Amino acid sequence: MNWTQHEIILRPRSRGFHLVTAEVEAGIPDLQVFGQGLLHLLILHTSASLTLNENADPDVRHDFRAHFDEMVPERAPYYRHTLEGDDDMPAHIKGALTGFGLTIPVRDGRLWLGTWQGIYLCEHRNRGGARRIAATLFGERRD
């Protein structure tokens, strides 16, 4: 069994749900040498998150943002953590709802995702800046 780790730095994005599958794959240069294994991704932030979902129709990403912004509003009167801006506390809540980590199987040197699945960066701040992901890959190398 082999282990490898990489830090992936995603470019800054505005608030929303962004497909980053290609960036993640590009950030793991030795992915193609693994025949089978598991990739664990952990976003190293509390105001952005990761999830898997529909990778074809951009309306899905729009609808995710619209729903999350409605479900977790800014300036709720009961928020106490407000010093970092109106979008910060809602960002923490949204991150907790979607999650900070993903585990994805690897097969024949590629991420083993469903036909319509992609990795999303869920950016919950208006301007979150560059986001860091710890990528840990474990598995067997191809023969």
N, C-alpha and C positions, 0 to 999 in steps of 0.2 A: 504494500500500500504506500502511496505517495501523498505528501501534503505540499501545498504551495499557498502563499498569501500575497495579495496585491492590494495597494491602495488605489482606488479609482477616484479621480476628481472630475466631477461633472461641472460643466460650464454653468454660470449663473442663469437663472430663469425667473420669470415673473410668476405670480401666483397661478396655480393651475395644475393639471395632470398631464405630464409629459412623457412620451415614449422614449426610453433610454436603452432599450435592449442592445442596439448596435454599439453604443458607447460602453456598455458593460462588457460585452464580448471583446471589444477592442482593447479594453483595459486588462484583459487576462490573456497575455500572449501565448501562454503554454496550454490553454484550454484544448487546442486541437490534438495534443498528444495523449489525452486521457480517453481511454476506451469506455470506461464507465466510472461513475462516481457521483459525488454531491458537491454542489456549489452553495455555500452559505454567504449571503450578502447582509451586511449590517450597515445602515446609514448612521453616521457618527454625529447626528444632530437630533434635537428634540422638537424642532419646528418644521421638519420635513419628514416624509416617510416613503416607504416603498410598498407597492402592491402589484399583483398580476391582474390583467384584465384584457378586454377587447383591444386588438391592435390594428383594426382596419378602418373603422368608421370614426372620424374625428368628433362626431356628435356625442359619442360616448364620453369623451374627455370633457367636452363642454357641459354635459349633463351632470357628470361627477362634481365639477366645480360648483355649478349652480346649486346642486343638492347640499353639498357640504357647507357652502356659505349660508344657505337658508337654515340648515340644521344646527349650525354652530355660529351664531351671529357675533359680530364685533360689539363692543360696548355693552355687554349684558350687565345689568345693574348689580349683580352679585359677584362679578369678577373683582378680586383683590390684587392680583398680579397684573398691574397696568403700566409699570414704569417703562417698559420696552416698546410701547406703542399699542394701538388698538388691535393690530393684527397678531400680536404675540400670544396672548393666552388662548385665543381660538386656535392658533397654530398648534399649540401643545395638545389641546383636546383632539383636534383632527388627526394629529400624529398617533395619539394613543388609540384612536378608533381604527386606523388603517394598519398600524404596526410598523416597526422599525427594521424588521428582518424578513428575509425570504430564504427558503431552502429549495433548490431546483436540481433535479437529477441531470446528470451529464451522460450522454450516450454517443459513442463514435465521434468524440471531439467537438460536440455541439451541445448547447443547452437543449434539453428534451422538454420542449414546450408544446402545448397544443397548437393546432393550426391557426387559431385566432387569438393566441395569447401573446402578450408583450409585457415587459417590465416597465412600470411607471415610476417616475419620480413624482411624488405628490408634494409640490411646493406649496406650503401653507402660508408663507409670508408674502407680502406684496413684492419685496425684492430680497430674496433669501441669500444671494451670493453663491459662490461656488460651494458645492456639496461634496463631502467625502464619504466614500463607501469602503468598508473593509470587506474584501473578498477572500474567502477561505475555500480552497478546492481540495478535496480528498478523494482518492480513488486509485484505480489501476491504470497504468499506462498501456497504450495500445501495443500489440505485438508487431 
